[in-house]
Amino acid sequence: MALNLPISHSAEIQCPNCDEKFNLNFKIQDIEHEETNERQMGPEMGYSFIEEVKCPDCNHEFEIEGEVWEYPEGALNFIEMR
């Protein structure tokens, strides 16, 4: 893994407690390797993450999950929320 952590990201999130949708800027602090695919410019690496966030409306704390993809090595290709 050549990605530099933490990775800053923003996404629209919906609170599971109050259903409020809000834009959240957060940092992905820790990633876990899940998958490797060989491609033309070398391996494409897939990682999963889980981060704790807090709803600004009701202060409910909950986890968000997603995937980070690195391709080519050292380059953040995309981030996907689950």
C-alpha positions as CSV (number, residue, x, y, z in Angstrom):
1,M,0.0,0.0,0.0
2,A,1.3,3.3,-1.0
3,L,-1.7,5.5,-0.1
4,N,-1.1,8.2,2.5
5,L,-3.4,8.2,5.4
6,P,-5.5,9.8,6.6
7,I,-7.6,10.4,3.4
8,S,-10.0,13.4,3.5
9,H,-13.4,12.7,2.0
10,S,-16.9,14.3,1.9
11,A,-20.2,12.6,1.3
12,E,-23.9,13.0,1.9
13,I,-24.8,10.8,4.9
14,Q,-28.2,9.9,6.4
15,C,-28.5,9.5,10.1
16,P,-30.0,6.1,11.0
17,N,-31.5,7.6,14.2
18,C,-33.3,10.8,13.0
19,D,-33.1,10.3,9.2
20,E,-31.5,13.7,8.7
21,K,-29.4,13.9,5.6
22,F,-26.2,16.0,5.9
23,N,-22.9,16.6,4.1
24,L,-20.1,15.3,6.1
25,N,-16.3,16.0,5.8
26,F,-14.4,13.2,7.5
27,K,-11.0,11.5,7.5
28,I,-10.5,7.9,6.6
29,Q,-8.0,6.9,9.3
30,D,-7.5,3.2,8.8
31,I,-8.0,0.9,5.8
32,E,-8.0,-2.9,5.5
33,H,-6.9,-4.7,2.3
34,E,-9.7,-6.6,0.7
35,E,-8.9,-7.3,-3.0
36,T,-6.1,-7.1,-5.6
37,N,-6.7,-7.1,-9.4
38,E,-3.9,-7.1,-11.9
39,R,-4.4,-4.4,-14.5
40,Q,-2.3,-2.9,-17.3
41,M,-0.4,-0.4,-15.1
42,G,0.1,-2.8,-12.2
43,P,-2.1,-4.0,-9.3
44,E,-5.4,-2.3,-8.4
45,M,-5.8,-2.5,-4.7
46,G,-9.2,-2.5,-2.9
47,Y,-9.5,-1.6,0.8
48,S,-12.4,-1.3,3.2
49,F,-12.9,1.2,6.0
50,I,-15.2,1.9,8.9
51,E,-15.4,5.3,10.5
52,E,-17.3,6.6,13.5
53,V,-19.4,9.8,12.7
54,K,-21.8,12.0,14.6
55,C,-25.1,13.4,13.4
56,P,-25.0,17.2,13.7
57,D,-28.8,17.3,14.2
58,C,-29.4,14.7,17.0
59,N,-25.7,13.9,18.1
60,H,-26.2,10.2,17.4
61,E,-22.9,8.4,16.9
62,F,-22.8,5.7,14.2
63,E,-20.5,4.0,11.8
64,I,-20.1,4.5,8.1
65,E,-18.5,1.9,5.8
66,G,-17.0,2.1,2.4
67,E,-14.2,1.1,0.0
68,V,-11.1,2.9,-1.2
69,W,-9.5,1.9,-4.5
70,E,-5.8,2.5,-5.3
71,Y,-4.8,2.5,-9.0
72,P,-2.1,2.8,-10.2
73,E,0.0,2.2,-7.1
74,G,0.1,5.2,-4.9
75,A,-2.9,7.0,-6.6
76,L,-6.3,7.2,-5.0
77,N,-8.6,6.0,-7.8
78,F,-12.0,6.4,-6.0
79,I,-14.0,6.1,-2.8
80,E,-17.3,4.3,-2.5
81,M,-19.7,4.4,0.4
82,R,-21.8,1.3,1.3
